[in-house]
C-alpha cells in the first residue's frame, strides 16, 4: 500500500475524532475508573510500552533549509520570527489534537514556554521540542484510550440531559484528568448514539469502538520520524499561509507519481475539517460526478470494495489507508458510507471507479430560447456555456501540435457555433470552476476583450509583472454574463475579475467567489542542496506570488464580488479562502492601464438588482430555498448536541429531512451533468441575462466599444 505522510494529506484526507464538552451537572451509571489503575491494564495489555521515533540524520539539515527558504521565497517576505513561532505551535497542537480531546491545559501551558523559541530552534536544526510535544501527545492518547476501553465495559444513562460540544473553537483543553475522563464518557455516549442511528448497537457497537480507539492509538505509536518532521515543519510553513507545506521524501515520491500518471479513482477532492474526512470538491467528468450523489461538505465514514465486500469503518483510520481503500482500478466498484453534510443517517453510494475523461470536463454549450415571465412574446436566444475548468493539453502545446485541446479553443468553437444561430447574449457558467491554467484564463479573457492586461502578479521581492492579452480582436463583443460561486477559484476569479474591471460584462451568483489569489511552486530540497535531485530530502511547497486584477485589487481573500447576488446554500458553506487559518490578507498594487467598455451602466445594474429581488420574493422555490438556508445556518452554528437519546434521535430525524432537501438543492447548484440544468436558480440567471440584453440595447450599448 502506498504511503502518504499525514500533514501533506491533511487538506485531502483525515481521521474522524468527535469533540466532547466539559461536565455540567451530570450523572453516570458507570463507575468512574481510577486513571492510574486503568493505564496499568488496558493499554499495557493491548499495546505494550510505546517505542517512539527519534530524529533522522537528515532532519536537522532539512529544518535549517526550510528556515532559510521560507523567508527568502515567500511572497510576504516575512522573517521566521516570534509571530510565526507562536502560530506554528498552535498549528502543530491542532494537527495532533484538533478537537482538544487529549492534551491537558497543563500540557499546553508547558508548551507555551517555548512558543517564541520555535523559530530559533528550527533555524538551529533543533527538533527536540517537536519530539517533546509528540511524546506527551502519545502518552495522553494512551491514557484516554485506556479509559475509553474500560468505560466501554460499563453502562451509560441516555436519559440524562447533557450536551457534547461539536465546535472545536467553542471548547478548551481539559483542566485535569477527571475532566478529561468525563469528556470521554460523553464522547463514548455520542459515538454509541451515532452508531445506533446507523443501526449498530449493543456488543456490535462497543466492539467497533474498541477497535477504533486501539487503531487510533497504534496509528500514533507507529508514526515515523519523516511523518513527524513533516507535521512539525508544515506547522511552521503554514504559519505563513495555508498553502505552504513541507513534503517528506515519501510524500514527494507520491506527488511525482501523481503528476506522471492518471490514477484511477472516484474523482473527488477530500480535506480534513476538525478531524472529519470531508468532500471539498467533486471533479467534473469523474466517477463521483457521474454518479451524482456525493457533494461538498459530505463526510465519508466507511468504505466497501466491490458489490458485497464488508463496509470498513474508516473512523480513526490513518489517511494513507483511506486513500488506499478509495483508490482502485477503473471499472471496479467502491461503496462509500456517507453522512450528507456531516450529519444524519449514513447513505451508501455505489461508485464505479474511472479515469476522468476530458470530454466530460470540457466546455460545453447550448442555445436557449428564453422569454421573461411577464413578457412571453419577447424571445431572446441566449448562448449558455458550462466551463468546469481552465484546461490545456500541455504536451500538445509544447510540441506545437496543430489541434491541441484547450478551454479557450473549445469555447471559441462554441461561440462560433452560437453566432451562426443568431444569439443575443452569452452566459458563461464558472460556478463549479476551481481554476486551472493561468495561460488559459488570460487567453479566454482575450475572446471577450480587444487587448490589454488581464492579471498582475507580485513576486516575493515586491516586483509586479503584468500579463496581457496581446491577440487583438474579440470572438464575442456582445452582452456577457459570468456565473460564479464560492467554488469559483483561482483562474476563474482572474477571468471574472478582468471582465468586471474592463466593465465588459456582469457577474451573477454568490456574494463573492472563493478568494484564492496566490501561486505556489514546488522546491526540491535535494536540488537546492546539491544542485541535483538524486538525493530525496523532500520538498517545500511555498507561496511565492500573488494575483492582482487589472485595476490593482487582489482576488486573495476577497474573491470577486457579484454585481447581482442570488440566494444559495453554497454561499453559506465554509469552503472559501477566508475560512482557512492564516490566509494572506487582501491588498492592492498600482492599476494597469486598460480600456474600459461601457457595458455596465450603474442605472441598469440597479434596475436588474431590483427586478431580480422582486422575482425572487414572488418565486415559491426561492422562498423555500431561503428557509432551507436559514435552517442550514442555524444547524451549522450550533456548537453542541444533546446526549439525551430521545432528543438526539429527534434532532437526527429533523436533520435527515433537512439534508434531503439540501442534497436536492446542491444537486441542482453544483452536481448537474447537463450543460444547462432547467431549474429556478438558472432560470433567474437567464431572466437577468435577458433584461441585461434588453437594457444594453435601449442604451445602444449592446456591442462593446
C-alpha positions as CSV (number, residue, x, y, z in Angstrom):
1,X,0.0,0.0,0.0
2,X,1.3,3.5,-0.9
3,X,2.4,5.7,2.0
4,X,1.1,9.3,2.3
5,X,2.5,11.2,5.2
6,X,-0.1,12.9,7.3
7,X,0.4,16.7,7.1
8,X,0.8,16.8,3.3
9,X,-2.6,15.0,3.0
10,X,-4.3,17.0,5.8
11,X,-6.1,19.0,3.1
12,X,-7.2,15.9,1.3
13,X,-8.0,13.2,3.8
14,X,-8.4,12.9,7.6
15,X,-9.5,10.8,10.6
16,X,-12.7,11.4,12.5
17,X,-12.4,12.3,16.2
18,X,-15.6,13.9,17.7
19,X,-15.4,16.6,20.4
20,X,-16.9,16.5,23.8
21,X,-17.9,19.1,26.3
22,X,-16.9,19.6,29.9
23,X,-19.1,18.1,32.5
24,X,-22.1,20.0,33.5
25,X,-24.3,18.7,36.4
26,X,-24.2,15.2,35.0
27,X,-24.5,11.7,36.5
28,X,-23.4,8.4,35.1
29,X,-24.4,4.8,35.7
30,X,-20.8,3.6,35.3
31,X,-18.1,3.6,38.0
32,X,-15.5,6.2,37.1
33,X,-12.2,4.4,37.0
34,X,-9.1,5.5,38.7
35,X,-6.9,6.7,35.8
36,X,-3.7,5.2,37.0
37,X,-5.3,1.8,37.5
38,X,-6.7,1.8,34.0
39,X,-3.4,2.8,32.5
40,X,-1.9,-0.1,34.3
41,X,-4.1,-2.6,32.4
42,X,-5.9,-1.7,29.2
43,X,-3.1,-0.1,27.2
44,X,-0.3,-2.1,28.6
45,X,-2.3,-5.3,27.9
46,X,-3.2,-4.4,24.3
47,X,-0.4,-2.3,23.1
48,X,2.6,-2.5,25.4
49,X,5.1,0.3,26.1
50,X,5.3,2.9,23.3
51,X,8.6,3.0,21.3
52,X,8.5,6.3,19.6
53,X,10.6,7.5,16.6
54,X,13.8,9.5,17.0
55,X,15.1,12.2,14.6
56,X,16.7,11.0,11.4
57,X,20.3,12.1,10.4
58,X,19.0,14.4,7.7
59,X,16.2,16.1,9.8
60,X,18.3,18.9,11.3
61,X,19.6,19.9,7.8
62,X,16.1,19.9,6.4
63,X,14.8,22.1,9.2
64,X,17.6,24.6,8.7
65,X,17.0,24.7,5.0
66,X,13.2,25.3,5.4
67,X,14.1,28.1,7.9
68,X,16.3,29.7,5.1
69,X,14.0,29.1,2.1
70,X,10.7,30.3,3.6
71,X,11.5,34.0,4.3
72,X,13.6,34.2,1.1
73,X,10.9,32.9,-1.2
74,X,7.5,33.5,0.4
75,X,5.5,36.3,-1.2
76,X,5.2,38.1,2.2
77,X,9.0,38.2,2.7
78,X,8.2,37.8,6.4
79,X,11.1,36.6,8.5
80,X,10.9,33.5,10.6
81,X,10.1,35.3,13.8
82,X,8.2,35.0,17.1
83,X,4.9,35.6,15.4
84,X,5.4,32.7,13.0
85,X,6.7,30.7,16.0
86,X,3.5,31.2,18.1
87,X,1.3,30.4,15.1
88,X,3.4,27.2,14.4
89,X,2.9,25.9,17.9
90,X,-0.9,26.4,17.7
91,X,-1.0,24.7,14.3
92,X,1.2,21.8,15.5
93,X,-1.0,21.2,18.5
94,X,-4.1,21.4,16.3
95,X,-2.6,18.9,13.8
96,X,-2.2,16.4,16.7
97,X,-5.3,17.2,18.7
98,X,-7.8,19.2,16.6
99,X,-10.8,18.6,18.9
100,X,-8.8,19.2,22.2
101,X,-9.6,15.6,23.4
102,X,-6.1,14.6,24.5
103,X,-3.8,17.3,25.8
104,X,-4.5,18.8,29.2
105,X,-4.4,22.5,29.7
106,X,-1.3,22.0,31.9
107,X,0.5,20.4,28.9
108,X,-0.4,23.3,26.7
109,X,0.8,25.8,29.3
110,X,4.1,24.0,29.5
111,X,4.5,24.0,25.7
112,X,3.7,27.7,25.6
113,X,7.0,28.4,27.4
114,X,8.7,27.6,24.0
115,X,6.1,29.4,21.9
116,X,8.5,32.1,20.8
117,X,11.5,29.8,20.5
118,X,10.4,27.5,17.7
119,X,11.9,29.9,15.1
120,X,15.3,29.9,16.8
121,X,15.2,26.1,17.3
122,X,14.3,25.4,13.6
123,X,17.0,27.7,12.4
124,X,19.5,25.8,14.5
125,X,18.1,22.4,13.4
126,X,17.0,21.6,16.9
127,X,13.9,19.3,16.7
128,X,13.8,18.3,20.4
129,X,10.7,20.4,21.1
130,X,8.7,18.6,18.3
131,X,9.6,15.2,20.0
132,X,8.8,16.5,23.4
133,X,5.3,17.6,22.3
134,X,4.7,14.4,20.3
135,X,5.8,12.2,23.2
136,X,3.4,13.9,25.6
137,X,0.6,13.5,23.0
138,X,1.1,9.8,22.6
139,X,1.2,9.5,26.4
140,X,-2.2,11.3,26.6
141,X,-3.6,9.2,23.8
142,X,-2.6,6.0,25.7
143,X,-4.3,7.4,28.8
144,X,-7.5,8.4,27.1
145,X,-7.8,5.2,25.1
146,X,-7.2,3.1,28.2
147,X,-10.0,5.0,30.0
148,X,-12.3,4.6,27.0
149,X,-11.7,0.8,26.8
150,X,-12.7,0.4,30.4
151,X,-15.7,2.7,30.1
152,X,-16.9,0.5,27.2
153,X,-17.3,-2.4,29.7
154,X,-19.8,-0.3,31.7
155,X,-23.3,1.1,31.2
156,X,-24.4,4.6,30.2
157,X,-27.5,6.5,31.1
158,X,-29.1,8.1,28.0
159,X,-31.9,9.8,29.9
160,X,-29.6,12.4,31.4
161,X,-29.9,15.9,29.9
162,X,-26.3,16.8,29.0
163,X,-24.5,18.2,26.0
164,X,-21.4,17.4,23.8
165,X,-19.6,20.3,22.2
166,X,-19.0,19.7,18.4
167,X,-17.3,23.0,17.6
168,X,-13.6,22.9,18.3
169,X,-13.4,26.7,18.6
170,X,-16.1,26.6,21.3
171,X,-14.2,24.2,23.6
172,X,-11.0,24.3,25.7
173,X,-8.5,21.8,26.9
174,X,-9.5,19.8,29.9
175,X,-8.1,21.3,33.1
176,X,-7.3,18.0,34.8
177,X,-7.5,14.2,34.4
178,X,-11.0,13.9,35.9
179,X,-12.4,16.4,33.4
180,X,-10.6,14.7,30.5
181,X,-12.1,11.3,31.6
182,X,-15.6,12.8,31.9
183,X,-15.3,14.3,28.4
184,X,-14.6,10.8,27.1
185,X,-17.6,9.4,28.9
186,X,-19.7,11.9,26.9
187,X,-17.6,11.1,23.8
188,X,-18.5,7.4,24.0
189,X,-22.1,8.2,24.6
190,X,-22.2,10.3,21.5
191,X,-20.4,7.6,19.5
192,X,-22.9,4.9,20.7
193,X,-25.9,7.1,19.8
194,X,-24.3,7.9,16.5
195,X,-23.9,4.1,15.8
196,X,-27.4,3.3,17.0
197,X,-28.7,5.8,14.5
198,X,-26.8,3.8,11.8
199,X,-28.4,0.6,13.1
200,X,-25.4,-0.7,15.2
201,X,-25.9,-1.1,18.9
202,X,-25.1,-3.4,21.8
203,X,-22.0,-5.6,21.7
204,X,-21.5,-4.8,18.0
205,X,-21.3,-1.1,18.6
206,X,-19.0,-1.4,21.6
207,X,-16.6,-3.8,19.7
208,X,-16.5,-1.4,16.8
209,X,-15.5,1.5,19.1
210,X,-12.8,-0.6,20.9
211,X,-11.2,-1.4,17.5
212,X,-11.4,2.3,16.6
213,X,-9.7,3.5,19.7
214,X,-7.0,0.9,19.6
215,X,-6.4,1.6,15.9
216,X,-6.1,5.3,16.7
217,X,-3.5,4.6,19.4
218,X,-1.4,2.3,17.3
219,X,-1.5,4.8,14.4
220,X,0.3,7.4,16.5
221,X,2.7,4.9,18.1
222,X,3.7,3.9,14.5
223,X,4.4,7.4,13.4
224,X,7.9,7.6,12.0
225,X,10.4,10.5,12.0
226,X,9.7,11.6,8.4
227,X,6.0,11.9,9.2
228,X,6.6,13.8,12.4
229,X,9.1,16.1,10.7
230,X,6.5,16.8,8.0
231,X,3.9,17.7,10.6
232,X,6.2,19.9,12.5
233,X,7.7,21.8,9.6
234,X,4.4,22.1,7.9
235,X,3.1,23.8,11.0
236,X,6.0,26.3,10.6
237,X,5.3,26.8,6.8
238,X,1.5,27.1,7.3
239,X,2.1,29.8,9.8
240,X,3.0,31.9,6.8
241,X,-0.1,30.9,4.8
242,X,-2.3,27.8,4.5
243,X,-0.9,26.7,1.1
244,X,2.8,26.5,2.1
245,X,3.8,23.0,3.2
246,X,6.8,20.7,3.7
247,X,6.6,17.3,1.9
248,X,8.6,14.4,3.3
249,X,10.6,12.2,0.9
250,X,7.6,9.7,0.7
251,X,5.1,12.5,0.0
252,X,7.4,13.9,-2.7
253,X,7.6,10.4,-4.4
254,X,3.9,10.1,-4.2
255,X,3.4,13.6,-5.6
256,X,5.7,12.9,-8.5
257,X,3.8,9.7,-9.3
258,X,0.5,11.5,-9.4
259,X,2.0,14.1,-11.7
260,X,3.2,11.4,-14.1
261,X,0.2,9.1,-14.1
262,X,-3.5,9.4,-14.4
263,X,-4.6,7.5,-11.4
264,X,-8.0,5.7,-11.3
265,X,-10.5,6.6,-8.6
266,X,-13.7,8.4,-7.9
267,X,-12.7,11.9,-8.9
268,X,-13.2,13.7,-5.6
269,X,-11.1,16.0,-3.6
270,X,-11.2,15.5,0.2
271,X,-10.0,17.6,3.1
272,X,-9.7,17.5,6.8
273,X,-12.1,19.6,8.8
274,X,-12.0,19.2,12.6
275,X,-11.0,15.6,12.3
276,X,-13.5,14.6,9.7
277,X,-12.9,13.3,6.1
278,X,-14.9,15.9,4.2
279,X,-15.6,16.1,0.5
280,X,-14.3,19.5,-0.7
281,X,-14.9,19.2,-4.4
282,X,-16.4,16.7,-6.9
283,X,-14.3,16.9,-10.0
284,X,-16.3,17.4,-13.2
285,X,-16.1,14.3,-15.5
286,X,-15.0,12.0,-12.7
287,X,-16.8,8.9,-11.4
288,X,-18.4,10.6,-8.4
289,X,-19.7,13.4,-10.6
290,X,-21.3,10.9,-13.0
291,X,-22.8,9.1,-10.0
292,X,-24.3,12.4,-8.9
293,X,-24.8,11.8,-5.2
294,X,-21.5,12.8,-3.5
295,X,-21.5,16.5,-2.6
296,X,-19.2,19.1,-1.0
297,X,-19.4,19.0,2.9
298,X,-20.3,15.3,2.9
299,X,-18.4,13.2,5.4
300,X,-17.2,9.7,4.5
301,X,-17.3,7.2,7.4
302,X,-16.9,3.8,5.8
303,X,-15.6,2.2,2.6
304,X,-16.5,-1.1,1.0
305,X,-15.0,-2.9,-2.0
306,X,-17.0,-4.4,-4.9
307,X,-20.7,-5.2,-4.6
308,X,-20.6,-7.3,-1.5
309,X,-17.4,-6.5,0.3
310,X,-17.7,-5.6,4.0
311,X,-18.0,-1.9,4.9
312,X,-14.8,-1.0,6.6
313,X,-15.1,1.7,9.3
314,X,-12.6,4.4,8.5
315,X,-13.1,6.5,11.7
316,X,-9.6,6.9,13.3
317,X,-8.0,5.2,10.3
318,X,-4.7,6.6,9.0
319,X,-5.0,8.8,6.0
320,X,-2.8,6.7,3.7
321,X,-5.1,3.7,4.4
322,X,-8.2,5.7,3.5
323,X,-6.5,6.7,0.2
324,X,-5.7,3.0,-0.5
325,X,-9.3,1.9,0.1
326,X,-10.9,4.5,-2.1
327,X,-8.4,4.4,-5.0
328,X,-8.6,1.4,-7.3
329,X,-8.7,0.1,-10.9
330,X,-11.1,1.7,-13.4
331,X,-14.2,-0.3,-13.8
332,X,-14.2,-1.7,-10.2
333,X,-16.8,-0.7,-7.6
334,X,-16.2,1.1,-4.4
335,X,-19.0,1.7,-1.8
336,X,-18.9,4.8,0.4
337,X,-20.7,5.2,3.6
338,X,-21.6,8.9,3.6
339,X,-23.2,11.3,6.0
340,X,-24.7,14.1,3.8
341,X,-23.4,17.4,5.2
342,X,-21.8,15.5,8.1
343,X,-24.9,14.7,10.0
344,X,-27.9,12.4,9.9
345,X,-28.3,8.8,8.6
346,X,-25.5,7.2,6.7
347,X,-26.1,6.6,2.9
348,X,-24.3,4.1,0.9
349,X,-23.1,5.3,-2.5
350,X,-22.0,2.7,-5.1
351,X,-19.5,4.3,-7.4
352,X,-17.7,2.7,-10.4
353,X,-14.1,3.9,-10.4
354,X,-13.0,5.6,-13.6
355,X,-10.4,7.9,-15.1
356,X,-11.6,11.5,-15.7
357,X,-12.4,11.9,-19.4
358,X,-11.6,15.3,-20.9
359,X,-14.8,15.3,-22.9
360,X,-16.7,15.1,-19.7
361,X,-14.9,18.1,-18.0
362,X,-14.5,20.2,-21.1
363,X,-16.5,23.3,-22.1
364,X,-20.0,22.6,-23.5
365,X,-22.6,25.0,-24.8
366,X,-26.3,25.2,-25.6
367,X,-28.5,27.9,-27.1
368,X,-31.6,28.5,-25.1
369,X,-34.7,30.4,-26.3
370,X,-35.8,32.5,-23.3
371,X,-38.8,34.6,-22.5
372,X,-39.3,36.8,-19.4
373,X,-42.1,35.6,-17.1
374,X,-44.1,38.8,-17.6
375,X,-43.3,39.2,-21.3
376,X,-43.8,35.9,-23.1
377,X,-43.6,37.4,-26.5
378,X,-40.1,38.8,-26.0
379,X,-37.8,35.9,-27.0
380,X,-34.1,36.1,-26.7
381,X,-31.5,33.5,-27.9
382,X,-29.0,33.1,-25.1
383,X,-25.9,31.0,-25.5
384,X,-25.1,29.1,-22.3
385,X,-21.5,27.8,-21.8
386,X,-20.6,25.5,-19.0
387,X,-16.9,25.6,-18.3
388,X,-15.8,23.3,-15.3
389,X,-12.1,24.2,-15.5
390,X,-9.3,26.0,-17.4
391,X,-7.6,23.2,-19.1
392,X,-4.8,22.8,-21.7
393,X,-3.1,19.9,-23.4
394,X,0.4,21.0,-22.2
395,X,2.2,18.3,-24.1
396,X,0.4,19.2,-27.3
397,X,1.0,22.9,-26.9
398,X,4.7,22.3,-26.2
399,X,5.1,20.2,-29.3
400,X,3.2,22.8,-31.4
401,X,0.5,20.2,-32.2
402,X,-1.9,22.0,-34.5
403,X,-5.1,20.7,-32.9
404,X,-4.1,20.5,-29.2
405,X,-7.0,20.8,-26.8
406,X,-7.7,23.8,-24.6
407,X,-10.5,25.6,-22.9
408,X,-10.0,28.7,-25.0
409,X,-10.2,26.7,-28.2
410,X,-13.3,24.8,-27.2
411,X,-15.1,28.0,-26.0
412,X,-14.1,29.7,-29.3
413,X,-15.6,26.8,-31.2
414,X,-18.8,27.1,-29.2
415,X,-19.1,30.8,-29.7
416,X,-18.6,30.5,-33.5
417,X,-21.5,27.9,-33.5
418,X,-23.6,30.3,-31.3
419,X,-23.1,33.1,-33.8
420,X,-24.4,31.0,-36.6
421,X,-27.6,30.5,-34.6
422,X,-28.0,34.3,-34.0
423,X,-27.6,34.5,-30.3
424,X,-28.3,37.8,-28.4
425,X,-26.0,37.2,-25.4
426,X,-23.8,34.7,-23.6
427,X,-23.9,33.3,-20.1
428,X,-20.6,31.7,-19.1
429,X,-21.0,29.4,-16.1
430,X,-17.9,29.2,-13.9
431,X,-19.9,28.3,-10.7
432,X,-18.1,25.0,-10.3
433,X,-14.8,26.1,-11.9
434,X,-12.0,25.6,-9.4
435,X,-9.3,27.1,-11.7
436,X,-6.5,25.6,-13.8
437,X,-4.2,27.1,-16.3
438,X,-3.3,30.8,-15.9
439,X,-2.4,31.0,-19.6
440,X,-5.9,29.8,-20.4
441,X,-7.5,32.4,-18.1
442,X,-5.6,35.1,-20.0
443,X,-6.4,33.6,-23.4
444,X,-10.1,33.1,-22.6
445,X,-10.4,36.7,-21.4
446,X,-9.0,37.7,-24.8
447,X,-12.0,36.2,-26.5
448,X,-14.1,39.0,-24.9
449,X,-11.7,42.0,-24.9
450,X,-9.7,43.5,-27.7
451,X,-6.4,43.5,-25.9
452,X,-4.7,44.7,-22.7
453,X,-3.7,43.5,-19.2
454,X,-5.6,40.6,-17.7
455,X,-3.7,39.9,-14.5
456,X,-0.8,41.2,-12.5
457,X,1.5,39.1,-10.4
458,X,3.5,40.2,-7.4
459,X,6.7,38.3,-6.5
460,X,8.5,37.8,-3.2
461,X,10.8,40.7,-3.9
462,X,7.9,43.1,-4.3
463,X,8.2,43.4,-8.1
464,X,5.0,43.2,-10.2
465,X,4.6,41.6,-13.6
466,X,1.8,42.3,-16.0
467,X,0.3,39.6,-18.2
468,X,-1.6,40.8,-21.2
469,X,-3.9,39.6,-23.9
470,X,-1.9,40.5,-27.0
471,X,-4.2,39.0,-29.6
472,X,-6.2,41.9,-30.9
473,X,-9.9,41.4,-31.7
474,X,-12.7,39.5,-30.0
475,X,-14.7,36.4,-30.6
476,X,-17.8,37.9,-28.9
477,X,-18.3,41.6,-28.2
478,X,-22.0,41.4,-27.2
479,X,-23.7,41.1,-23.8
480,X,-21.8,38.8,-21.4
481,X,-23.0,37.3,-18.0
482,X,-20.5,35.4,-15.9
483,X,-21.8,33.0,-13.2
484,X,-19.7,32.4,-10.1
485,X,-20.0,30.8,-6.7
486,X,-17.8,30.1,-3.6
487,X,-16.4,27.2,-5.7
488,X,-15.1,29.5,-8.4
489,X,-11.4,29.9,-7.7
490,X,-8.0,31.0,-8.9
491,X,-8.1,31.1,-12.8
492,X,-11.9,31.6,-12.9
493,X,-11.5,34.5,-10.5
494,X,-8.9,36.1,-12.8
495,X,-11.3,35.8,-15.7
496,X,-14.3,37.1,-13.8
497,X,-12.3,39.9,-12.2
498,X,-10.9,41.1,-15.5
499,X,-14.3,41.1,-17.1
500,X,-15.5,43.3,-14.2
501,X,-12.5,45.7,-14.3
502,X,-13.0,46.2,-18.0
503,X,-16.7,46.8,-17.4
504,X,-17.2,44.3,-20.2
505,X,-19.9,42.2,-18.6
506,X,-21.7,41.4,-15.3
507,X,-21.1,38.8,-12.6
508,X,-24.0,36.9,-11.1
509,X,-24.1,34.4,-8.3
510,X,-22.8,34.1,-4.7
511,X,-21.8,37.3,-3.0
512,X,-18.1,36.5,-3.7
513,X,-16.0,33.8,-5.3
514,X,-13.6,31.6,-3.5
515,X,-10.8,34.1,-2.9
516,X,-7.6,32.2,-3.7
517,X,-5.3,34.7,-5.2
518,X,-1.9,33.1,-4.7
519,X,0.6,30.9,-6.7
520,X,2.6,28.1,-5.2
521,X,5.8,26.4,-6.5
522,X,7.5,23.2,-5.5
523,X,11.2,23.4,-4.5
524,X,13.0,20.1,-4.4
525,X,15.3,20.2,-1.3
526,X,17.8,17.8,-2.7
527,X,18.3,20.0,-5.7
528,X,18.5,23.1,-3.5
529,X,21.3,21.4,-1.5
530,X,23.3,19.6,-4.1
531,X,22.1,21.1,-7.5
532,X,20.6,17.7,-8.3
533,X,17.6,15.8,-7.1
534,X,19.2,12.4,-6.8
535,X,19.1,12.6,-3.0
536,X,15.5,12.8,-1.8
537,X,15.2,15.3,1.1
538,X,11.6,16.1,0.4
539,X,10.2,19.4,-1.0
540,X,8.9,22.7,0.0
541,X,5.7,23.9,-1.5
542,X,5.8,27.7,-1.0
543,X,3.5,30.6,-1.9
544,X,5.8,32.8,-4.0
545,X,3.4,35.0,-5.9
546,X,0.0,36.8,-5.5
547,X,-2.5,37.6,-8.2
548,X,-3.9,41.1,-8.8
549,X,-6.6,42.3,-11.3
550,X,-6.1,45.0,-13.9
551,X,-7.4,47.7,-11.5
552,X,-4.9,46.6,-8.9
553,X,-7.2,44.7,-6.4
554,X,-6.1,41.3,-5.4
555,X,-8.5,38.3,-5.6
556,X,-6.9,37.0,-2.5
557,X,-9.4,36.5,0.4
558,X,-11.9,38.9,-1.0
559,X,-12.6,37.0,-4.2
560,X,-14.6,38.6,-7.0
561,X,-17.8,40.3,-5.9
562,X,-21.0,39.6,-7.8
563,X,-22.9,42.5,-9.4
564,X,-26.1,40.7,-8.7
565,X,-26.4,38.2,-5.8
566,X,-28.7,35.2,-5.8
567,X,-29.5,33.2,-2.7
568,X,-27.7,29.8,-2.5
569,X,-26.6,27.3,0.1
570,X,-23.1,27.3,-1.3
571,X,-22.7,30.9,-0.2
572,X,-23.0,29.8,3.4
573,X,-20.5,26.9,3.2
574,X,-17.1,27.2,4.9
575,X,-15.2,26.4,1.8
576,X,-13.5,29.7,0.8
577,X,-10.0,31.0,1.3
578,X,-11.3,33.2,4.2
579,X,-12.2,30.1,6.1
580,X,-8.6,29.0,6.2
581,X,-6.2,29.8,9.1
582,X,-3.6,32.5,8.5
583,X,-4.7,33.1,4.9
584,X,-2.8,36.0,3.4
585,X,-4.6,39.4,3.5
586,X,-6.1,41.2,0.6
587,X,-4.1,44.2,-0.7
588,X,-3.5,46.3,-3.8
589,X,-0.9,47.2,-6.4
590,X,-0.9,50.0,-8.9
591,X,-3.7,49.8,-11.5
592,X,-2.6,48.8,-15.0
593,X,-3.8,51.0,-17.9
594,X,-6.6,49.3,-19.9
595,X,-9.6,50.1,-22.0
596,X,-13.0,50.5,-20.2
597,X,-16.0,49.1,-22.0
598,X,-19.2,51.0,-21.4
599,X,-21.3,47.8,-20.8
600,X,-22.1,48.0,-17.1
601,X,-24.1,51.2,-16.6
602,X,-24.9,51.8,-13.0
603,X,-28.6,52.6,-13.6
604,X,-29.1,49.4,-15.5
605,X,-27.4,47.3,-12.8
606,X,-29.6,48.9,-10.1
607,X,-32.7,48.1,-12.1
608,X,-31.5,44.5,-12.7
609,X,-31.0,44.0,-9.0
610,X,-34.4,45.4,-8.0
611,X,-36.2,43.4,-10.6
612,X,-34.4,40.2,-9.6
613,X,-35.2,40.7,-5.9
614,X,-38.8,41.2,-6.9
615,X,-39.0,38.0,-8.8
616,X,-37.2,36.1,-6.0
617,X,-39.6,37.3,-3.4
618,X,-42.5,36.0,-5.6
619,X,-40.9,32.7,-6.5
620,X,-42.1,29.8,-4.3
621,X,-39.0,27.8,-4.9
622,X,-36.7,30.7,-3.9
623,X,-38.8,31.2,-0.7
624,X,-38.4,27.6,0.2
625,X,-34.7,27.8,-0.6
626,X,-34.3,30.8,1.8
627,X,-35.9,28.8,4.6
628,X,-33.5,25.9,4.0
629,X,-30.6,28.3,4.0
630,X,-31.8,29.7,7.4
631,X,-32.0,26.2,8.8
632,X,-28.6,25.3,7.4
633,X,-27.0,28.3,9.0
634,X,-28.7,27.5,12.4
635,X,-27.5,23.9,12.3
636,X,-24.0,24.9,11.3
637,X,-23.7,27.5,14.1
638,X,-25.0,25.0,16.7
639,X,-21.9,24.3,18.9
640,X,-23.4,21.5,21.0
641,X,-25.6,18.4,20.7
642,X,-27.9,16.8,23.3
643,X,-26.9,13.4,24.6
644,X,-30.4,12.6,25.8
645,X,-31.4,9.8,23.5
646,X,-34.9,11.0,22.6
647,X,-33.6,14.5,21.8
648,X,-30.6,13.2,19.9
649,X,-32.7,10.9,17.7
650,X,-35.4,13.6,17.2
651,X,-32.6,16.0,16.1
652,X,-31.2,13.4,13.7
653,X,-34.7,12.9,12.2
654,X,-35.0,16.6,11.6
655,X,-31.5,16.7,10.2
656,X,-32.2,13.8,7.8
657,X,-35.3,15.6,6.4
658,X,-33.3,18.8,6.1
659,X,-30.3,17.2,4.5
660,X,-32.6,15.5,1.9
661,X,-33.7,19.0,0.8
662,X,-30.2,20.4,0.9
663,X,-29.0,17.5,-1.3
664,X,-31.6,18.3,-3.9
665,X,-30.5,21.9,-3.8
666,X,-26.8,21.1,-4.1
667,X,-27.5,18.6,-6.9
668,X,-29.1,21.4,-8.8
669,X,-26.4,24.0,-7.9
670,X,-23.2,22.1,-8.4
671,X,-23.9,18.5,-9.2
672,X,-25.6,18.6,-12.6
673,X,-24.0,16.8,-15.6
674,X,-26.2,18.6,-18.1
675,X,-24.9,21.7,-20.0
676,X,-27.8,23.6,-18.6
677,X,-30.0,22.5,-15.7
678,X,-33.5,23.9,-16.1
679,X,-34.4,24.9,-12.5
680,X,-35.5,28.1,-10.7
681,X,-31.9,29.4,-10.0
682,X,-30.7,29.0,-13.5
683,X,-33.9,30.4,-14.9
684,X,-33.4,33.6,-12.8
685,X,-29.9,33.9,-14.2
686,X,-31.4,33.8,-17.7
687,X,-34.0,36.3,-16.6
688,X,-31.2,38.7,-15.6
689,X,-29.3,38.0,-18.8
690,X,-32.4,38.7,-20.8
691,X,-33.0,42.0,-19.1
692,X,-29.4,42.9,-19.4
693,X,-29.5,42.3,-23.2
694,X,-32.6,44.5,-23.4
695,X,-31.1,47.2,-21.2
696,X,-27.9,47.5,-23.2
697,X,-29.9,47.7,-26.5
698,X,-32.0,50.5,-25.1
699,X,-28.9,52.4,-24.3
700,X,-27.2,51.5,-27.6
701,X,-24.5,49.6,-25.7
702,X,-25.2,46.0,-26.9
703,X,-21.9,45.9,-28.7
704,X,-18.6,46.7,-26.9
705,X,-16.9,49.9,-28.0
